[in-house]
Amino acid sequence: MAEIGELRGLNTKELESIKAFVTRTHENWIPKYREFATQFPRRLVFVGTTNEDEFLADKTGNRRWLPVEVSKVDVKAIKRDLLLLWAEAREVFQRLGGIQFREAEQLAASVHEQYTIKDAWLETVEKWLDTPDLMTNELPRNCEFLRASDVLRDAIGLNPDRIGKREEMRISNVLQNCGYKRAQRRIGGKMTRIFEAVSQPVPTSK
């Protein structure tokens, strides 16, 4: 077992590298006195630890983590029963035929929401999506697609001149948490990044 202390990097620019690292099933390196690299299957399980209540920051990468809350640990009892615990774990592992990845992923998905870091913009955008437009009475959620710049301007109230890459990335994560996916569409003869709703639109208010 390998510990990732305080789940470092889950909310940083290194997130993509961390996701790739923990997902990898093999390692490649050149053993001593050898000429060529050799592939070795991994034989460990990563365990992340944190004292934070909310620590998951990436909607697409959360499936890699199964949150488990741990209370006070009886270290003396664990040391005393260590071999028995490993023996029981081995018996269960063999009886089930290995790690139950699908079941673990389903279990993890059911609890991810309560451990996900909430962006302050999320509630604002969700409210805006379900507020009828003053001119058309249409819900923004029912639009065929949304553009990051429009959401930042109309929902968040940012001046278009102050919208940069950082704001676009942040609103992208917020919209994905609202049930949208990134896509591209030709608008006015130019390929434009947009967001399309994954689920069915909400009926228009009357």
N, C-alpha and C positions, 0 to 999 in steps of 0.2 A: 504494500500500500504506500502511496506517495501523497503527502499533504501539500495543498496549495494554501498557504497561510493567508488568512483574511481575504481570500479570493482576489488577490491583487490583480489589477488590470481589467477586471470585468466591466469597468465603466470608463475606460481610457481608449486612446487611439491604438493601443496594442491588442484590442479585443479580437480582431480578425486573426492575428497570429496565435493567440491563445486558443481560439476555437479550433484552428487547424491542428495545433499541437495535441490537444486532449482527444481529438477525434482519430488521430493517426493510430493504426493498428500494428505497424512495423517500424523498426528503426534500421537505418543503413549506416554502417561505418566500416573502417578498415581495421580488422583485428591486428594486434602486434605480430610482426614477422610475416604478415600477409601482403600481397600486392594489390588485391582487388577488394572492393567493398562487398560486404556480406549483409544480407537482409536477415534481421532477427525479429520474430514476433514479440510483441510486448507481453509481459507477464505481471502486470500490476493493475491496480485500480486507483484512480485519482479521487482524493477526498478533499474538498474545499472546506475551510472553516471561516466563520465570521461571527461577530457579535451584532451585526446590523440586522434589523427586521426586514429591510428591503435591500436587495443586492443584485437582483437580476435586471440587466439593462438592455438586453438585445432580444427582441421578440423572436427572431429567426434562430438564435443560438440557444435559447433557454431550454430546448428539449435535451440538451446535453447534460442537464443538471437535475437531480432528484433531491429536492430539499427535505431534510430530516431534522426536526428539532430535537436537541439533546439537552436534558436537564443535568442535575448534579451527578457526577460519575463517581462510583465507588471504586477507586483505583486499587485498593487492597484486595477487593473481591475479584477484580479482573486479573490481577497478578496471580491470585490463588487458583483461579479456574481457567487460566489462559489456555492450557492444552485441551481442556474439555470443550471450551468455546470453539476453538479451531476445528476440533474433531466433529462437533455438531454442524458447523458451517460446511465442512467438507462433505458430510453425509447428505445434507440438503442439496448442495451443489450437484452431487452425483445423481441423486434421486430425480432432480428436475431436469437433468440433462444439460447443465450449464447455466449461464446467466440468462434470465428471461428478459431480454431487451425490450420486446414489444410491450409486455406487461408493465415494465418499469417506466417506459415512455408514457404509457397511458396514465399511470398513477401520477407521474410528475406533472403532466399537463393539467390534471385536475387541481393542483395546488399552486401552480406557477403564479397565478394572479395575485395572491396574497403576499408574495415575496418580490414582486416586480416594482422597481423604482418608478414612482409616479411623477411625470413631468408636470410642472405647474401650468403648462399650456393645455394639457389634455382635457381638463374639465371645460376650459374656455372654448376649445374647438368643438367638443361634443355638443355643447349648448348651441353654438353657432350653426352646426350642421342641422339641428332640428328647429331652428328659428326661421319662419317664413321671410322671404325677401320683401322689403317694403314696396318695391315696384311691381314685382311679378307674383307675389304670394307663393312662390315656389320654395321648397326646402332645398338648401344647398346639398343635402344628402342625396336628393333625387337627381342631381345633375349627372349628365352622362360621364363627365370626368371633372377633376379638379386640378388646378395648377398650384404649386407651392407658393408662388408669388401672390396669387389671388387670396389664398388662405391667410398668409402672413399679413396682407394688407387689410382684408375685410374682417377676419376673426381676431387677429392679434392686435391690429391697429398700427402696424409698423409702416414707416415711411418707405416707399419703394427704393429711395436712394440709400437707405441704411440696411438693406437686405443683402447679406453676403452668404458665402458658402456655409458658414457656421449655422446661420439661421435656417438655411434650406435643409441642412442635414437634420437639424433638430425637429423641424416641422415634418420632415419625411418620417421620422420615427414615431411622431405623434399620430400621423395619419394612418400608419400601419397598425398602430394600436387601436385605431378607430375602425378597423376593418377594411382598409384600402391596400391596394398593391401598386407598385411602381410599374409604369409602362411607357411606351413612346408612341406618339401619333403625329402625323403630318398636319400642322395647323398653319394656314396661310402660306403654304409652300415650304414650310420649314419644319424639320423634325423637332418635336418638343417633348420634354419629359412631363408626364402627367401622372395622376393617381386615379385608378378605377376602383369602384366598390366591389368587394368580393362577394358580399351578400346582396340579396334583393333590396331595392329601394323601399323606403317607407312611403305609404300613401300620402298624397298631397293634402295639406290641411284645407278645410273649407270654412 
